[in-house]
Amino acid sequence: MSGGLSVMSLEENDVTRFLAASTHLGANNVNFQMEQYVYKRRQDGTYIIHLRKTYEKILLAARAIAAIENPADVLLGTLVPRPLLAASLLEPSLTRSRLPFREPRLLVVTDPASDHQPITEASYVNIPVIGFCNTDSPLRYVDVAIPCNNKSPHSVGLIWWMLAREVLRLRGTISRKLPWETDVMPDLFFYRDPEEQEKEEAAKAEAAKAEAESAKRLMLLLPHQLHLLLLWQVVFQLLLELLLLQLLLLLLLGAPAAPVDDWGQTGDDWASPCHWNY
């Protein structure tokens, strides 16, 4: 599908993002309806998803979303916590996924296995469904299946990012010639558990507190350390002055006379009475 036009082909940067987010890694099981999206199977039993088919389904899903005039008719129905920033970028009303008495024209889910209830309810009123499907995901009542790793937060966030980018391109909001990642990074679409964020913030606060206490103790010990440093400096200066004084005395007094080995060279007078032997 994407091989006809170069502008619709899978780019190398997108492939790199897929591989970095582990989008190509499926499950250890495969649904018979998902076999068409499987590239091969690794030795450890993990099925590899065909990334070109993933990109083609992203383009198809983006066209289905962009074809709906009122963005409020696109519903994100999910029972598991997933990133909803992509929906808020498309339209802020898309995040109202829990309003009662709504009949949308399109439903987008991130896991058909976990979101089977909204998918089943959508089938009662013939609402098309777009789903992020792993290799073991059921495709019952799913009209557009995007094959991807829907268990990894990075993979799901990247699919949302690419889907939002393509929808904005089709609507003319952004240009295909300009890289969208300069304005909106894919990292903004990664889901982060609020409890983990609180733990990280608490750990950062504890680290900052420990650093402040360490700096405070250092400031308390600093005067004593400076006092010892000044004392050692004075002692070293005194020793140096003493050494210089000794060298100066040696230079002023001169070196001692060398011992004479030859007795004939002695300067004593042997004729004096002090050398007579009685």
Secondary structure, 3 states (H helix, E strand, C coil): CCCCCHHHCCCHHHHHHHHHCCCCECCCCCCCCCHHHEEEECCCCCEEECHHHHHHHHHHHHHHHHCCCCHHHEEECCCCCCCCHHHHHHCHHHHCCCCCCCCCCEEEECCCCCCHHHHHHHHHCCCCEEEEECCCCCCCCCCEEEECCCCCHHHHHHHHHHHHHHHHHHCCCCCCCCCHHHCCCHHHHCCCCHHHHHHHHHHHHHHHHHHHHHHHHHHHHHHHHHHHHHHHHHHHHHHHHHHHHHHHHHHHHCCCCCCCCCHHHCCCCCCCHHHCCC
